[in-house]
Amino acid sequence: IAESIGYPVMIKASAGGGGKGMRIARNSTEVKENLERAKSEARSSFGDDRIFIEKLIEQPRHIEIQILADNFGNIIHLGERECSIQRRHQKVIEEAPSPFLDDALRDSMGSKAKDLARAVNYTSAGTVEFIVDSMKNFYFLEMNTRLQVEHPVTEAVFGVDLVREQIRVAAGVPMSFTQENLKLSGHAIECRINAEKLPQFTPSPGTVVQFHSPGGLGIRMDSAIYNGYKIPPYYDSLIGKLIVFANTRELALSRLKRSLDELIIDGIE
């Protein structure tokens, strides 16, 4: 299969997520080596060692489209999120809109995401993820049938509450807006706050002895931690999300840097 696709290829866990069970192969030797590693990691992470192989897109952009669909045949998209800044195949910074996309590509990707949702009779909030190459060709990656960690940046630039809309859809109520009602405005960036030890990026559980959240215009901090909060060792290392919004990307970046300087979380790494 790898020979027919052409190298390099990506070997992936079928039941995967969060970057687990992924290996790159640039020749037949690496396929043999990484196939078993990917299967072993998939088995231990997901209880399912099935894998698939796809073409590896070099220097890709990871761009996803937020969609909403209700029980009355209404399907909309809420633009894109740029999620290319990652480590260990895990997103760490997300922004909306993407500085890479133009209006034509945004409309095309949004339309395809809606087509996919329609084809499977999808309802609720969901995210259609794409890989985009340097020539702005895009390829379907996967669909996440849920809200994602980075949904606040979409809420910020469209001025909507996605959680509220998801609950409305689940309750059998139509969405409260249409595609024509939506207007993208400004720029939002989210930075994931993780309890991790560097440089290994291993979890850093423990007790938070001091927590200070940044504040001010266009600043949003989503977190459940507080002074004395004990971070358990059993879960993902994500302990908070810092979201900033401004009229331009430059202002949003400046606001993000200032907010990260203000953020205090002591007692853990």
MIDOSE-1310 file (N, C-alpha, C; in nm, 2 decimals, decimal comma, always signed):
residues 269
iaes	+0,08/-0,12/+0,00/+0,00/+0,00/+0,00/+0,09/+0,12/+0,00; +0,19/+0,13/+0,08/+0,28/+0,24/+0,09/+0,35/+0,26/-0,04; +0,39/+0,16/-0,11/+0,45/+0,17/-0,24/+0,36/+0,23/-0,34; +0,23/+0,19/-0,34/+0,13/+0,24/-0,44/+0,10/+0,39/-0,41
igyp	+0,10/+0,43/-0,28/+0,07/+0,57/-0,25/+0,19/+0,66/-0,28; +0,31/+0,61/-0,26/+0,43/+0,68/-0,28/+0,48/+0,75/-0,15; +0,61/+0,73/-0,12/+0,67/+0,79/+0,00/+0,68/+0,94/+0,00; +0,68/+1,00/+0,11/+0,67/+0,95/+0,25/+0,52/+0,92/+0,28
vmik	+0,50/+0,83/+0,37/+0,36/+0,80/+0,41/+0,35/+0,82/+0,57; +0,22/+0,83/+0,61/+0,19/+0,84/+0,75/+0,12/+0,71/+0,79; +0,17/+0,64/+0,89/+0,10/+0,53/+0,95/+0,02/+0,57/+1,07; -0,11/+0,54/+1,08/-0,19/+0,60/+1,18/-0,28/+0,49/+1,24
asag	-0,31/+0,51/+1,37/-0,40/+0,43/+1,44/-0,54/+0,46/+1,40; -0,62/+0,36/+1,36/-0,76/+0,38/+1,31/-0,85/+0,44/+1,42; -0,83/+0,39/+1,54/-0,91/+0,44/+1,65/-0,84/+0,55/+1,73; -0,74/+0,62/+1,66/-0,66/+0,71/+1,73/-0,71/+0,85/+1,75
gggk	-0,63/+0,93/+1,82/-0,66/+1,06/+1,86/-0,54/+1,12/+1,94; -0,53/+1,25/+1,95/-0,43/+1,31/+2,03/-0,29/+1,27/+1,99; -0,27/+1,24/+1,87/-0,13/+1,21/+1,82/-0,08/+1,07/+1,86; -0,16/+0,99/+1,92/-0,11/+0,85/+1,95/-0,12/+0,76/+1,83
gmri	-0,02/+0,67/+1,83/-0,02/+0,57/+1,72/+0,01/+0,62/+1,58; +0,10/+0,72/+1,58/+0,13/+0,78/+1,45/+0,28/+0,77/+1,42; +0,31/+0,72/+1,30/+0,45/+0,71/+1,26/+0,47/+0,75/+1,12; +0,59/+0,81/+1,09/+0,62/+0,85/+0,95/+0,71/+0,74/+0,89
arns	+0,69/+0,70/+0,77/+0,78/+0,61/+0,70/+0,82/+0,67/+0,56; +0,95/+0,67/+0,54/+1,01/+0,73/+0,41/+1,06/+0,63/+0,32; +1,06/+0,50/+0,36/+1,10/+0,39/+0,27/+1,04/+0,26/+0,33; +1,06/+0,15/+0,25/+1,00/+0,02/+0,29/+1,06/-0,03/+0,43
tevk	+1,18/+0,00/+0,45/+1,24/-0,04/+0,58/+1,17/+0,03/+0,70; +1,15/+0,16/+0,68/+1,08/+0,23/+0,79/+0,93/+0,19/+0,81; +0,87/+0,14/+0,70/+0,73/+0,09/+0,71/+0,74/-0,03/+0,80; +0,83/-0,12/+0,78/+0,84/-0,25/+0,86/+0,87/-0,21/+1,00
enle	+0,95/-0,12/+1,03/+0,99/-0,08/+1,17/+0,87/-0,01/+1,24; +0,81/+0,08/+1,17/+0,71/+0,17/+1,23/+0,57/+0,11/+1,24; +0,54/+0,01/+1,15/+0,41/-0,05/+1,15/+0,38/-0,12/+1,28; +0,47/-0,20/+1,33/+0,45/-0,27/+1,46/+0,45/-0,17/+1,58
raks	+0,53/-0,06/+1,57/+0,53/+0,04/+1,68/+0,40/+0,11/+1,68; +0,34/+0,14/+1,57/+0,21/+0,21/+1,56/+0,10/+0,12/+1,62; +0,11/-0,01/+1,58/+0,01/-0,10/+1,62/+0,02/-0,13/+1,77; +0,14/-0,14/+1,82/+0,16/-0,16/+1,97/+0,10/-0,04/+2,05
ears	+0,13/+0,08/+2,00/+0,09/+0,20/+2,07/-0,06/+0,22/+2,06; -0,12/+0,18/+1,95/-0,26/+0,19/+1,93/-0,33/+0,09/+2,02; -0,27/-0,03/+2,03/-0,33/-0,14/+2,12/-0,33/-0,09/+2,26; -0,22/-0,03/+2,31/-0,21/+0,01/+2,45/-0,30/+0,13/+2,48
sfgd	-0,31/+0,22/+2,38/-0,38/+0,35/+2,40/-0,53/+0,34/+2,38; -0,57/+0,25/+2,28/-0,71/+0,25/+2,24/-0,78/+0,11/+2,25; -0,69/+0,01/+2,28/-0,75/-0,13/+2,28/-0,78/-0,18/+2,14; -0,72/-0,12/+2,04/-0,76/-0,15/+1,90/-0,63/-0,12/+1,82
drif	-0,57/-0,23/+1,76/-0,44/-0,22/+1,69/-0,46/-0,20/+1,54; -0,58/-0,17/+1,49/-0,60/-0,15/+1,35/-0,53/-0,02/+1,30; -0,47/-0,02/+1,19/-0,40/+0,10/+1,14/-0,44/+0,13/+1,00; -0,41/+0,25/+0,95/-0,42/+0,28/+0,81/-0,30/+0,36/+0,76
iekl	-0,28/+0,37/+0,63/-0,17/+0,44/+0,58/-0,22/+0,55/+0,48; -0,16/+0,67/+0,49/-0,20/+0,77/+0,40/-0,08/+0,85/+0,36; -0,09/+0,93/+0,25/+0,01/+1,02/+0,20/+0,05/+1,12/+0,31; +0,18/+1,14/+0,33/+0,23/+1,24/+0,42/+0,24/+1,37/+0,35
ieqp	+0,17/+1,47/+0,39/+0,19/+1,61/+0,34/+0,30/+1,68/+0,41; +0,40/+1,72/+0,34/+0,52/+1,79/+0,40/+0,48/+1,93/+0,43; +0,53/+1,98/+0,55/+0,51/+2,12/+0,59/+0,36/+2,16/+0,58; +0,27/+2,08/+0,64/+0,13/+2,11/+0,63/+0,08/+2,22/+0,72
rhie	-0,04/+2,27/+0,69/-0,11/+2,35/+0,78/-0,23/+2,26/+0,83; -0,25/+2,27/+0,96/-0,36/+2,19/+1,02/-0,48/+2,29/+1,04; -0,58/+2,29/+0,95/-0,69/+2,38/+0,96/-0,82/+2,31/+0,97; -0,90/+2,35/+1,06/-1,03/+2,29/+1,09/-1,15/+2,38/+1,07
iqil	-1,26/+2,33/+1,03/-1,38/+2,40/+1,01/-1,48/+2,37/+1,12; -1,53/+2,47/+1,19/-1,64/+2,44/+1,29/-1,77/+2,44/+1,22; -1,85/+2,34/+1,24/-1,99/+2,33/+1,19/-2,09/+2,31/+1,30; -2,22/+2,35/+1,26/-2,33/+2,32/+1,35/-2,44/+2,27/+1,26
adnf	-2,52/+2,17/+1,30/-2,63/+2,12/+1,23/-2,74/+2,09/+1,32; -2,86/+2,13/+1,29/-2,98/+2,10/+1,38/-3,07/+1,99/+1,32; -3,18/+1,96/+1,38/-3,26/+1,85/+1,34/-3,36/+1,89/+1,23; -3,35/+2,01/+1,18/-3,44/+2,07/+1,08/-3,37/+2,09/+0,94
gnii	-3,26/+2,02/+0,93/-3,19/+2,03/+0,80/-3,10/+2,15/+0,78; -3,09/+2,23/+0,89/-3,00/+2,35/+0,88/-2,86/+2,32/+0,91; -2,76/+2,35/+0,82/-2,62/+2,32/+0,85/-2,54/+2,45/+0,81; -2,46/+2,49/+0,91/-2,38/+2,61/+0,89/-2,23/+2,58/+0,92
hlge	-2,14/+2,66/+0,87/-2,00/+2,65/+0,92/-1,97/+2,79/+0,98; -1,88/+2,79/+1,07/-1,84/+2,91/+1,14/-1,69/+2,93/+1,11; -1,65/+2,93/+0,99/-1,51/+2,96/+0,95/-1,41/+2,86/+1,00; -1,29/+2,90/+1,00/-1,18/+2,80/+1,03/-1,10/+2,84/+1,16
recs	-1,02/+2,74/+1,20/-0,93/+2,76/+1,31/-0,79/+2,71/+1,26; -0,69/+2,79/+1,28/-0,55/+2,75/+1,24/-0,49/+2,68/+1,36; -0,46/+2,55/+1,35/-0,41/+2,47/+1,46/-0,27/+2,41/+1,43; -0,19/+2,48/+1,35/-0,06/+2,42/+1,30/+0,05/+2,42/+1,41
iqrr	+0,04/+2,50/+1,51/+0,14/+2,50/+1,61/+0,12/+2,39/+1,71; +0,20/+2,29/+1,70/+0,18/+2,16/+1,78/+0,31/+2,11/+1,83; +0,30/+2,03/+1,93/+0,42/+1,95/+1,98/+0,36/+1,81/+2,01; +0,44/+1,71/+1,96/+0,39/+1,57/+1,98/+0,26/+1,55/+1,92
hqkv	+0,23/+1,61/+1,81/+0,10/+1,60/+1,74/-0,02/+1,65/+1,82; +0,01/+1,73/+1,93/-0,09/+1,79/+2,01/-0,09/+1,94/+1,99; -0,21/+2,00/+1,97/-0,22/+2,14/+1,95/-0,18/+2,22/+2,07; -0,11/+2,33/+2,06/-0,08/+2,41/+2,17/-0,13/+2,56/+2,16
ieea	-0,14/+2,61/+2,03/-0,19/+2,74/+2,00/-0,28/+2,73/+1,88; -0,40/+2,79/+1,90/-0,50/+2,79/+1,79/-0,55/+2,94/+1,77; -0,58/+2,97/+1,64/-0,63/+3,10/+1,62/-0,74/+3,10/+1,51; -0,82/+3,21/+1,51/-0,92/+3,23/+1,41/-0,93/+3,38/+1,38
pspf	-0,93/+3,41/+1,25/-0,92/+3,33/+1,14/-0,78/+3,29/+1,11; -0,75/+3,19/+1,02/-0,62/+3,15/+0,98/-0,55/+3,27/+0,90; -0,43/+3,30/+0,93/-0,36/+3,40/+0,85/-0,32/+3,35/+0,71; -0,34/+3,22/+0,69/-0,30/+3,16/+0,56/-0,41/+3,15/+0,46
ldda	-0,54/+3,15/+0,50/-0,65/+3,13/+0,41/-0,69/+3,26/+0,35; -0,75/+3,25/+0,23/-0,82/+3,37/+0,17/-0,97/+3,33/+0,17; -1,05/+3,43/+0,13/-1,19/+3,41/+0,13/-1,24/+3,30/+0,04; -1,18/+3,28/-0,07/-1,22/+3,17/-0,16/-1,19/+3,04/-0,10
lrds	-1,07/+3,02/-0,05/-1,04/+2,89/+0,02/-1,13/+2,86/+0,14; -1,15/+2,97/+0,22/-1,24/+2,96/+0,33/-1,38/+2,91/+0,29; -1,43/+2,97/+0,19/-1,57/+2,93/+0,14/-1,57/+2,79/+0,09; -1,46/+2,75/+0,02/-1,46/+2,62/-0,04/-1,45/+2,51/+0,07
mgsk	-1,36/+2,53/+0,17/-1,35/+2,44/+0,28/-1,47/+2,43/+0,36; -1,53/+2,55/+0,39/-1,66/+2,55/+0,46/-1,77/+2,47/+0,39; -1,78/+2,49/+0,26/-1,88/+2,42/+0,18/-1,86/+2,27/+0,18; -1,73/+2,23/+0,17/-1,70/+2,08/+0,18/-1,74/+2,02/+0,31
akdl	-1,71/+2,10/+0,42/-1,74/+2,05/+0,56/-1,89/+2,03/+0,57; -1,97/+2,13/+0,52/-2,11/+2,12/+0,53/-2,16/+2,00/+0,44; -2,10/+1,98/+0,33/-2,14/+1,86/+0,24/-2,12/+1,73/+0,32; -2,00/+1,72/+0,39/-1,97/+1,60/+0,47/-2,08/+1,58/+0,58
arav	-2,11/+1,68/+0,65/-2,21/+1,67/+0,75/-2,35/+1,63/+0,70; -2,38/+1,68/+0,58/-2,51/+1,65/+0,52/-2,51/+1,50/+0,47; -2,40/+1,46/+0,42/-2,39/+1,32/+0,37/-2,41/+1,22/+0,48; -2,38/+1,25/+0,60/-2,39/+1,15/+0,71/-2,51/+1,19/+0,81
nyts	-2,60/+1,28/+0,76/-2,71/+1,33/+0,84/-2,67/+1,37/+0,98; -2,56/+1,45/+0,99/-2,51/+1,49/+1,12/-2,59/+1,60/+1,18; -2,60/+1,59/+1,32/-2,66/+1,70/+1,39/-2,57/+1,73/+1,51; -2,58/+1,85/+1,57/-2,49/+1,90/+1,68/-2,37/+1,97/+1,63
agtv	-2,29/+2,02/+1,72/-2,16/+2,08/+1,69/-2,06/+1,98/+1,64; -1,97/+2,01/+1,56/-1,87/+1,92/+1,51/-1,76/+2,00/+1,44; -1,65/+1,93/+1,42/-1,53/+1,99/+1,36/-1,48/+1,90/+1,25; -1,47/+1,96/+1,13/-1,41/+1,88/+1,02/-1,27/+1,93/+1,00
efiv	-1,17/+1,84/+1,02/-1,03/+1,88/+1,01/-0,97/+1,85/+0,88; -0,88/+1,94/+0,83/-0,82/+1,93/+0,70/-0,67/+1,95/+0,72; -0,59/+1,90/+0,63/-0,45/+1,93/+0,61/-0,44/+2,01/+0,48; -0,37/+2,13/+0,49/-0,36/+2,22/+0,37/-0,21/+2,23/+0,34
dsmk	-0,18/+2,21/+0,21/-0,04/+2,22/+0,17/+0,00/+2,36/+0,13; +0,12/+2,38/+0,09/+0,18/+2,51/+0,06/+0,11/+2,57/-0,06; +0,05/+2,49/-0,15/-0,02/+2,54/-0,27/-0,17/+2,56/-0,24; -0,21/+2,55/-0,12/-0,35/+2,57/-0,07/-0,44/+2,46/-0,13
nfyf	-0,38/+2,34/-0,15/-0,47/+2,22/-0,17/-0,50/+2,17/-0,04; -0,63/+2,13/-0,02/-0,67/+2,07/+0,11/-0,72/+1,93/+0,10; -0,69/+1,86/+0,21/-0,72/+1,72/+0,22/-0,80/+1,68/+0,35; -0,90/+1,60/+0,34/-0,97/+1,56/+0,46/-0,89/+1,48/+0,56
lemn	-0,89/+1,52/+0,68/-0,81/+1,45/+0,79/-0,90/+1,36/+0,87; -1,00/+1,43/+0,94/-1,09/+1,35/+1,02/-1,21/+1,45/+1,06; -1,31/+1,39/+1,12/-1,42/+1,47/+1,18/-1,43/+1,44/+1,33; -1,43/+1,54/+1,41/-1,45/+1,52/+1,55/-1,60/+1,56/+1,58
trlq	-1,67/+1,46/+1,63/-1,82/+1,48/+1,65/-1,85/+1,53/+1,79; -1,79/+1,65/+1,82/-1,80/+1,71/+1,95/-1,75/+1,86/+1,94; -1,76/+1,93/+2,05/-1,69/+2,05/+2,06/-1,54/+2,02/+2,10; -1,46/+2,11/+2,06/-1,31/+2,09/+2,09/-1,26/+2,20/+2,18
vehp	-1,14/+2,17/+2,23/-1,07/+2,25/+2,33/-1,07/+2,40/+2,27; -1,04/+2,41/+2,14/-1,02/+2,54/+2,08/-1,15/+2,62/+2,04; -1,26/+2,57/+2,07/-1,39/+2,63/+2,02/-1,40/+2,78/+2,07; -1,34/+2,83/+2,18/-1,36/+2,97/+2,22/-1,31/+3,07/+2,12
vtea	-1,21/+3,04/+2,04/-1,16/+3,14/+1,94/-1,27/+3,16/+1,83; -1,34/+3,06/+1,80/-1,45/+3,07/+1,70/-1,57/+3,16/+1,77; -1,60/+3,13/+1,89/-1,70/+3,21/+1,96/-1,66/+3,35/+1,96; -1,53/+3,38/+1,98/-1,49/+3,52/+1,99/-1,50/+3,60/+1,86
vfgv	-1,47/+3,54/+1,75/-1,47/+3,61/+1,62/-1,61/+3,62/+1,56; -1,70/+3,53/+1,60/-1,83/+3,53/+1,55/-1,94/+3,58/+1,65; -1,89/+3,60/+1,78/-1,99/+3,65/+1,88/-2,10/+3,56/+1,91; -2,07/+3,42/+1,91/-2,18/+3,32/+1,94/-2,13/+3,24/+2,06
dlvr	-2,23/+3,17/+2,11/-2,21/+3,07/+2,22/-2,23/+2,93/+2,17; -2,13/+2,86/+2,13/-2,14/+2,73/+2,07/-2,20/+2,62/+2,16; -2,16/+2,64/+2,29/-2,22/+2,54/+2,39/-2,37/+2,56/+2,40; -2,42/+2,68/+2,40/-2,56/+2,71/+2,40/-2,63/+2,65/+2,28
eqir	-2,57/+2,67/+2,16/-2,63/+2,62/+2,04/-2,63/+2,46/+2,04; -2,53/+2,40/+2,09/-2,52/+2,25/+2,10/-2,63/+2,20/+2,18; -2,66/+2,27/+2,30/-2,76/+2,23/+2,39/-2,90/+2,25/+2,32; -2,92/+2,36/+2,25/-3,04/+2,38/+2,18/-3,07/+2,27/+2,07
vaag	-2,97/+2,24/+2,00/-2,99/+2,13/+1,90/-3,02/+2,00/+1,97; -2,95/+1,97/+2,08/-2,98/+1,84/+2,15/-3,13/+1,84/+2,21; -3,18/+1,96/+2,24/-3,32/+1,97/+2,29/-3,42/+1,98/+2,18; -3,38/+1,96/+2,05/-3,47/+1,96/+1,94/-3,52/+2,10/+1,90
vpms	-3,44/+2,20/+1,93/-3,47/+2,34/+1,90/-3,39/+2,38/+1,78; -3,44/+2,46/+1,68/-3,36/+2,51/+1,57/-3,24/+2,60/+1,62; -3,14/+2,60/+1,54/-3,03/+2,70/+1,57/-3,08/+2,84/+1,57; -3,02/+2,93/+1,65/-3,07/+3,06/+1,66/-3,02/+3,16/+1,56
ftqe	-2,94/+3,11/+1,46/-2,89/+3,19/+1,35/-2,87/+3,11/+1,23; -2,86/+3,18/+1,12/-2,83/+3,12/+0,99/-2,69/+3,15/+0,94; -2,65/+3,09/+0,82/-2,52/+3,12/+0,77/-2,52/+3,27/+0,73; -2,63/+3,32/+0,68/-2,63/+3,47/+0,64/-2,61/+3,56/+0,76
nlkl	-2,66/+3,52/+0,88/-2,65/+3,60/+1,00/-2,50/+3,62/+1,05; -2,42/+3,52/+1,01/-2,28/+3,52/+1,07/-2,19/+3,61/+1,01; -2,11/+3,69/+1,09/-2,02/+3,78/+1,04/-1,89/+3,77/+1,12; -1,78/+3,74/+1,05/-1,65/+3,72/+1,11/-1,59/+3,86/+1,14
sgha	-1,54/+3,88/+1,26/-1,49/+4,01/+1,30/-1,37/+3,99/+1,40; -1,26/+4,06/+1,37/-1,15/+4,06/+1,46/-1,06/+3,93/+1,45; -0,98/+3,91/+1,55/-0,89/+3,80/+1,55/-0,88/+3,74/+1,70; -0,88/+3,61/+1,71/-0,87/+3,55/+1,84/-0,76/+3,44/+1,84
iecr	-0,69/+3,43/+1,95/-0,58/+3,33/+1,97/-0,60/+3,26/+2,10; -0,59/+3,13/+2,10/-0,59/+3,05/+2,23/-0,46/+2,99/+2,25; -0,41/+3,00/+2,38/-0,29/+2,93/+2,42/-0,33/+2,83/+2,53; -0,29/+2,70/+2,50/-0,32/+2,60/+2,60/-0,22/+2,61/+2,72
inae	-0,27/+2,60/+2,84/-0,19/+2,60/+2,96/-0,18/+2,46/+3,01; -0,06/+2,40/+3,00/-0,04/+2,26/+3,04/+0,05/+2,25/+3,16; +0,02/+2,16/+3,25/+0,11/+2,12/+3,36/+0,21/+2,02/+3,31; +0,32/+2,07/+3,27/+0,42/+1,97/+3,21/+0,56/+2,01/+3,25
klpq	+0,65/+1,91/+3,26/+0,79/+1,94/+3,29/+0,86/+1,95/+3,15; +0,95/+2,04/+3,14/+1,03/+2,06/+3,02/+1,17/+2,00/+3,05; +1,24/+1,95/+2,94/+1,20/+1,96/+2,80/+1,13/+1,83/+2,76; +1,09/+1,74/+2,85/+1,04/+1,61/+2,81/+0,89/+1,62/+2,78
ftps	+0,82/+1,73/+2,83/+0,67/+1,75/+2,81/+0,60/+1,63/+2,89; +0,66/+1,59/+3,00/+0,59/+1,49/+3,08/+0,50/+1,56/+3,19; +0,39/+1,49/+3,23/+0,29/+1,56/+3,32/+0,36/+1,60/+3,45; +0,30/+1,71/+3,50/+0,36/+1,77/+3,63/+0,24/+1,79/+3,73
pgtv	+0,19/+1,67/+3,79/+0,09/+1,68/+3,88/+0,14/+1,75/+4,01; +0,04/+1,79/+4,10/+0,08/+1,85/+4,22/-0,02/+1,95/+4,27; +0,02/+2,03/+4,37/-0,08/+2,13/+4,43/-0,04/+2,27/+4,38; -0,14/+2,34/+4,33/-0,13/+2,48/+4,29/-0,13/+2,57/+4,42
vqfh	-0,01/+2,63/+4,45/+0,00/+2,71/+4,57/-0,04/+2,86/+4,55; -0,03/+2,90/+4,42/-0,07/+3,04/+4,39/-0,12/+3,04/+4,24; -0,24/+3,10/+4,23/-0,30/+3,11/+4,09/-0,35/+3,26/+4,07; -0,30/+3,32/+3,97/-0,35/+3,45/+3,93/-0,39/+3,46/+3,79
spgg	-0,51/+3,48/+3,75/-0,56/+3,49/+3,62/-0,54/+3,63/+3,56; -0,49/+3,64/+3,43/-0,49/+3,77/+3,37/-0,63/+3,82/+3,34; -0,64/+3,95/+3,33/-0,77/+4,01/+3,30/-0,76/+4,13/+3,21; -0,88/+4,19/+3,18/-0,88/+4,31/+3,10/-0,96/+4,29/+2,97
lgir	-0,97/+4,39/+2,89/-1,04/+4,39/+2,77/-0,99/+4,28/+2,67; -1,08/+4,19/+2,63/-1,05/+4,09/+2,53/-0,97/+3,97/+2,59; -0,97/+3,96/+2,72/-0,90/+3,84/+2,78/-1,01/+3,75/+2,84; -0,99/+3,62/+2,81/-1,07/+3,51/+2,87/-0,99/+3,40/+2,92
mdsa	-1,01/+3,36/+3,04/-0,93/+3,25/+3,10/-1,03/+3,14/+3,14; -1,02/+3,02/+3,07/-1,11/+2,91/+3,11/-1,03/+2,81/+3,19; -1,06/+2,79/+3,31/-0,98/+2,70/+3,40/-1,07/+2,66/+3,52; -1,04/+2,55/+3,58/-1,10/+2,51/+3,70/-1,01/+2,51/+3,82
iyng	-0,88/+2,56/+3,80/-0,79/+2,56/+3,91/-0,80/+2,68/+4,00; -0,75/+2,67/+4,12/-0,75/+2,77/+4,22/-0,64/+2,75/+4,32; -0,62/+2,84/+4,41/-0,51/+2,82/+4,51/-0,55/+2,70/+4,60; -0,46/+2,60/+4,60/-0,48/+2,48/+4,68/-0,53/+2,37/+4,59
ykip	-0,56/+2,39/+4,46/-0,61/+2,29/+4,37/-0,51/+2,18/+4,35; -0,55/+2,06/+4,36/-0,46/+1,94/+4,34/-0,47/+1,89/+4,20; -0,37/+1,90/+4,12/-0,38/+1,85/+3,98/-0,35/+1,70/+3,99; -0,44/+1,61/+3,95/-0,42/+1,47/+3,96/-0,33/+1,42/+3,85
pyyd	-0,27/+1,30/+3,87/-0,18/+1,24/+3,77/-0,25/+1,16/+3,66; -0,38/+1,15/+3,66/-0,45/+1,05/+3,58/-0,49/+1,10/+3,45; -0,49/+1,23/+3,42/-0,56/+1,28/+3,30/-0,46/+1,36/+3,21; -0,52/+1,42/+3,11/-0,44/+1,50/+3,02/-0,38/+1,62/+3,10
slig	-0,27/+1,67/+3,05/-0,20/+1,78/+3,13/-0,26/+1,92/+3,11; -0,36/+1,93/+3,03/-0,43/+2,06/+3,01/-0,50/+2,10/+3,14; -0,46/+2,22/+3,19/-0,53/+2,28/+3,31/-0,59/+2,41/+3,29; -0,58/+2,47/+3,17/-0,64/+2,60/+3,15/-0,63/+2,64/+3,00
kliv	-0,71/+2,74/+2,96/-0,70/+2,79/+2,83/-0,70/+2,94/+2,84; -0,61/+3,01/+2,78/-0,60/+3,15/+2,78/-0,64/+3,20/+2,64; -0,75/+3,27/+2,63/-0,80/+3,32/+2,50/-0,80/+3,47/+2,49; -0,75/+3,53/+2,39/-0,74/+3,67/+2,37/-0,81/+3,71/+2,24
fant	-0,88/+3,83/+2,24/-0,95/+3,87/+2,12/-0,91/+4,02/+2,10; -0,89/+4,06/+1,97/-0,86/+4,20/+1,94/-0,91/+4,23/+1,80; -0,90/+4,35/+1,75/-0,94/+4,39/+1,62/-0,85/+4,33/+1,51; -0,72/+4,32/+1,54/-0,63/+4,27/+1,44/-0,54/+4,16/+1,51
rela	-0,47/+4,08/+1,42/-0,39/+3,97/+1,47/-0,27/+4,03/+1,55; -0,21/+4,14/+1,50/-0,10/+4,21/+1,57/-0,14/+4,24/+1,71; -0,26/+4,30/+1,73/-0,30/+4,34/+1,86/-0,33/+4,22/+1,95; -0,39/+4,12/+1,89/-0,42/+3,99/+1,96/-0,29/+3,93/+2,01
lsrl	-0,18/+3,93/+1,93/-0,05/+3,87/+1,97/+0,01/+3,95/+2,09; +0,00/+4,08/+2,08/+0,05/+4,17/+2,19/-0,03/+4,14/+2,32; -0,16/+4,13/+2,30/-0,24/+4,10/+2,42/-0,21/+3,97/+2,48; -0,18/+3,87/+2,39/-0,15/+3,73/+2,44/-0,02/+3,73/+2,52
krsl	+0,08/+3,80/+2,47/+0,21/+3,81/+2,54/+0,20/+3,88/+2,67; +0,12/+3,99/+2,68/+0,10/+4,05/+2,81/+0,02/+3,96/+2,91; -0,08/+3,89/+2,86/-0,16/+3,81/+2,94/-0,07/+3,69/+3,00; +0,01/+3,63/+2,91/+0,10/+3,52/+2,96/+0,20/+3,57/+3,07
deli	+0,24/+3,70/+3,05/+0,33/+3,76/+3,16/+0,25/+3,77/+3,29; +0,13/+3,80/+3,28/+0,04/+3,83/+3,40/+0,00/+3,70/+3,47; -0,01/+3,59/+3,39/-0,05/+3,46/+3,44/+0,05/+3,40/+3,54; +0,00/+3,37/+3,66/+0,08/+3,30/+3,77/+0,02/+3,17/+3,81
idgi	+0,10/+3,06/+3,79/+0,06/+2,93/+3,85/+0,18/+2,87/+3,91; +0,19/+2,88/+4,05/+0,30/+2,83/+4,12/+0,27/+2,70/+4,19; +0,38/+2,62/+4,22/+0,36/+2,50/+4,29/+0,38/+2,38/+4,20; +0,37/+2,40/+4,07/+0,38/+2,29/+3,97/+0,46/+2,36/+3,85
e	+0,50/+2,27/+3,76/+0,57/+2,32/+3,64/+0,47/+2,35/+3,53
